[in-house]
Amino acid sequence: MKTGFSFSSLLSLGLLVGLVSATSQAEIVKRNFCVWDPVGSAGPIVTMVKEVKPKALGWGVDLNLLAYTDENIAANDFKAGSCEAVLLTGVTVREFNAFTATLGAVGAIPGDSELKTLLDTLAQPRAEKLMRQGQYEVAGILPIGSVFIYVRDRQVDAVEKFQGKKMAVFDNDPVALTMVRRIGGSVVGASLSNFAGYFNNGSVDIIFAPAVAYETMELYRGIEPSGGILSYPLLHTSMQIVINRNAFPEDFGQQMRTFVHGKFDELLEVVKQAEQSIPDRYWVPIPEARHDEYNEFMRQSRISLMSEGLYDATALKVMKKVRCKHSPSAGECASSEE
């Protein structure tokens, strides 16, 4: 019985496959990806980012991961062209994209459902223009949880008690600097590499950090014996992938954003586990009656910081729409201030 498939056909097919393979290999470009991880090359962030490598190959890019324990050096190497992509915290992203940096605005994303709606929206192709600022493009937003207030004295459990307290503020975070001064705190300049040490050895009284930093940066050392974590979440924070879009295929940024967004539930689970792993005795409850007061303080702070040019107005508007979609009867939804 004839199959209609001869040796010559097979040979021709082999040559065609070889040609296609050779062409594909020729189209692969090699790019350096600078990844900040406080633990280094064996850390959890680098391990997570390694999942991107095989996907990126399918998009025509061979990513060479370079681990950094100092975020500022990673950002500077990216700007200098030593790497074409970088993974940074939302605070440091400010100089590359004002819109996505503002996603960490105080009180702007009250819960996980609002966060999901926001990131669903920003992962769509129609949001691409918001992801681009000059030559830079945000190619992925990885949520790492709410930022909480860590105190060495759990009796310091309200804004009015922060006056005069030494508070670690990142040198590249003008928003935090403005907020701490507004509430009467004493600013102590810090960085990601030393703020935990300052808290743990008593050099500062208060720091701001997500739950995922509790174990990694051994923040329990600073909490013991009489400190705690205020249960009121200040803001949602993230890590973001930024690329020099001129060094990548045109659709690389969107493909990366789609892939990263597909990890949302997985990342959220990591955050929840981190929060649940903190012993209950360390959490300092904030009376429900004060939540409305704090929410209004946060809203007024966002409006003020926007007028000072520290928050992007478009980003605040987008997040307000998300909040009002989930809570249409909220008083702010009738206001045009934000």
N, C-alpha and C positions, 0 to 999 in steps of 0.2 A: 504494500500500500504506500503510495506516495504522500509525503507530508507537505511537500511544497517548500521545504526548507533545506537547501543544499549547503555543502561545505563552503562554497563560494559566498553564499549568503551570510553564513556565520562569520566568515573572514571579513566581509564588508562591514557587518555589524560591529565586529571587534575593532576594526579601524575607526569606525564612527565613534564608538564609545571612548576609544583612546584619544581621539581628537577633541571630543567634548570635555573629557577629563583634563587634558592638557590646557584647553582654553580656560576651564574653571580655575585651575591652579594659577594660571597667569593673571587672573582677575583678582585673586586674593591679595589684599594689602595688609601689611603688618603695622600695627599701631600699639604704642605703649599706653597702658591704663594704670595710672597712679591711684592706689587705694589706701585711704587712711584706715588704720586699725590699731587701736592702742596696745594690742597684744603683739602685733607684728605679723610676719608671714604665716604663722600657724594660728592666727586669731580667728574668731568666729565670722568677722566681716569678710576677710579674704576668702575664707572657706565658702561662704555663701556666694561671693562674686564669681568663684570658679565655675559655677553652674552656667554662667553667661558665655563662657568661652566656646563650647560646641555650637551654641545657637549663633553666635557672632560669625563663626566660620561659614555657616549657611547663608549669612547675609554678606559674605565677601570680605570679612575682616578677621585677621588672626590677631587676637588680643594678647599682648604680653603683660601680665600682671606684675606690678612693682609695689611692694608693701612699704608703707610709711607709718611710723609711730608718732610723727609730728605733722599735724594737719597743715600748719602754715607752710612747711617746706613742700608738702605735696601740692598745695595751691600755687606756690611760687614756681615750682618746676613746671606745672601745667601752663602758667602764663608765659614762661620762658621757652616753651615748646619742647621740653624734654619728654613730655607725654602729651598725647592728643586727646586723652580722656582722663577724668579724675572723679573720685567719689569723695564727697565732702559733706559736712553737716550743713543744715539749712542756714545757720548763721553765717558761715564762710561763703556760701553761695551768693550772698548779697551783691558782691562786686561783679558777678557774672549774669545775674538775672534778678531784677528787683521784684518782679511779679512772684516768682516761686519762693523767694526769700520771705515774702510777706505771708505766706501760708502758715508761718509760725507766729502770727500776730496773737497777742494776748486775748484769750477768751473768744477767739473768732470761730473755733470749731468745738462746740460743746460736747460732742460724743462720737462714738464709732460709726453710727448710722450716717451722721452728717459728713464724717470724713470719707466714708465710702462713696457717697453721692458726689462729693467734690472730686475725688480722684477718678471716679468713673468718667466724669465730665472732661477732666484734663487729659485723660488718656486717649480721647477721641481725636481723629485727624483734624477736625475743625478747630481744635485748640492749639494747633501747631504754632501759630503766630505768637501766642503767649509764651511759648517755650523758647523762643528765639530772641536774643538781644545781641545785635551786632554779629560777630563771628561765632558767638557761643550759643549752644543749644542744650537745654536740660533734657536729657534722654532717659530719665527715670526718676521717680520719687518713691522712696522707700520709707514708709511710716515706722517710727521707732517708739511711739507712745507719747503719753502726756508727760509734761514736765511738772514736777512737784517741788515744793520747798522743803529742803532738809535743814533741820535746826539742831544745834548741839544742846539746847535747852528747850524741852517740850512745852515749857510755860510761855515761850514766845510763840503764841498761836494765833496772832491777829496782826493785821497791817500796822495798827497804831503802836504795836510793841516792837516794830522793826527799827524805830528811830535810834540812831547811834550804834546799831549793831554792824559789825564788820561783815560785809557781803562780797563774795567773790564774783567779779564781773569780767567776762572775756574782753581782752583788749580790742578785739575787732567787732564788738557788739554795742553800737551806739544806742540801740533800743534799751537794752538792759541797763546801760549806764544812766540813761535818762529816767527810767522807771525807779531805779534805786535811789537816785537823788530826789526824786519826787516824793518818795515815802520817808525820806530822812535817814536812809541808811548810809553807812560809811563804806565807800568804794575801795575795794582791794583788787588791783589789776591781776588778772590770771589768764591761763590758757588751758586748753584741753589736757595738756600734759602735766599740769601741776595743781589744778583747782581741787582735785580730790585729796591730794596730799595736804593742802592748806586746811581743808576741813577736818581731815583725820587727825592732824597734829595740833589742832586748836588755833591755827593762825587766823581763821575766819570763823564767824558764828553761824553763817548761813550760806548755803549754795542752792543752785537750781539744777535739777537733773531728772532724767526719766528713770523709770524703774529698772530698765535694762543695765543701767550703770551701777546699780546697788552692789551686785556681786562682782562684776568685772573690775570695778574700781575700789572694791572693799570699803564701801561707804559705811558699813556697819561699825567700822572702827571709830568713825566720828560720831555716830549716833550714841554709842555706849559711853557712859552708863545712863545718861538722863535725857538724851535727845529723842528726836522722832521725825516723822515725815507728815506734813500737813496734807490731809486727804483731799483738799480742793485743788483740782488740776488747773494750772495756769494757761497752758497752751499745748497744742500738738506739735511735736517736732519730727524732723525727718532727716534722712540722708539723701543726697541727690547726685545723680550721675550727670556730669557736664562734659560736653565734647566740643572740640573745635570743629564745627560742622564742615569747614572747608577741607578737612583731612579725611572725610568719610563719604561713602556713597550717599546720594541724595536722600534715600528713604531709610537710612540707618537709624536715625533718631526716633522715627515713628515706630519702627520694628522693635527697638529696644524698649520704648515706653510701653508698648503693648505687652511685651514679655514680662517686664517688671510688674506691671499692674496685675498680671495673672497670678502673681505671688502674694496678692493683698491678704487673702485669708490666712495664708501660711505665716506671713509676717505678723499679722494681728494676733495669732495664736501664741507666737513667741513673746509678744508684749504682755499678753494676759498671764502667761505662765510666770513671767518675771515679776509682775505685780502680785500675783498670788503667792509667790515663793517668799515674799517679805513677811516676816512674822507679824501677826496681828498686833502684838504689843508695841510695835514701832509706829503704827499709824495713829496720827492725832486727829480725831474727828473735828470737823468744823460744823457748828450748829446750822441746820437747814435754814433757820431764820436769817442767817447772814449771807446766804448764797446770792439772794437778789441784790443785796448791797454791793457785794463783790463783783457781780456781773455788770452792774451799772458803772462801777469804778473802771472795769476793764473796757467797757464800751467808750466811755469818755476818754480813756487813755488812747484807744485806737484812733479816735477822731483827732486828738491832739497830735499824736505821732504822725498821722497822715499830713496834717497841716504843716508839720516841721520837715516833711519830705523823707521821713524814715520808714513809712509804709507806702506801698503802691496803692493808689486809689482804686484802680481796676480790680486788683486782687481782693480788696476789702468789699467791693461791690458784689463780686462773684460769691464770696463766702456769706455775705448777708442774704443773697438770694437763696443759697442752700439752707441757711438757718430758717428762713421764712417759709421755705417749702415744707420743712418738717414741723415748724411751729408757726402757722400763719396768723394765729391770734396774738402773737407776742407784740408788745407795745412798739418795739423798734421797727416793725414792719410797716407802720404808718408814718414813719419818719424818713426824711430824705438826707439826714445828716451824714450817713455813712455809705 
